[in-house]
Amino acid sequence: FLPLLSEPSSAWQGLRGTLLEQVEQRYLRADNDRSRHFYICGIGALVTELRDVLRQAGYERRAVNYEKW
């Protein structure tokens, strides 16, 4: 579990930014292992946006599962 704040105070020591930015940094730019599996769930366009970004980066279709509420 890694908490992520998009608008943290200056005292925040954890991850900063958006979920999309973190996924792109951790699983697309800094990692070439495309055997990982993802389960994305939530509301709104971010669910399908994350799905599409991961699939376009080379993750197999069956490795990127998603559910929109």
Secondary structure by P-SEA (a helix, b strand, c coil): cbbbbcccccccccccccaaaaaaaccccccccccbbbbbbbccaaaaaaaaaaaaacccccccccccc
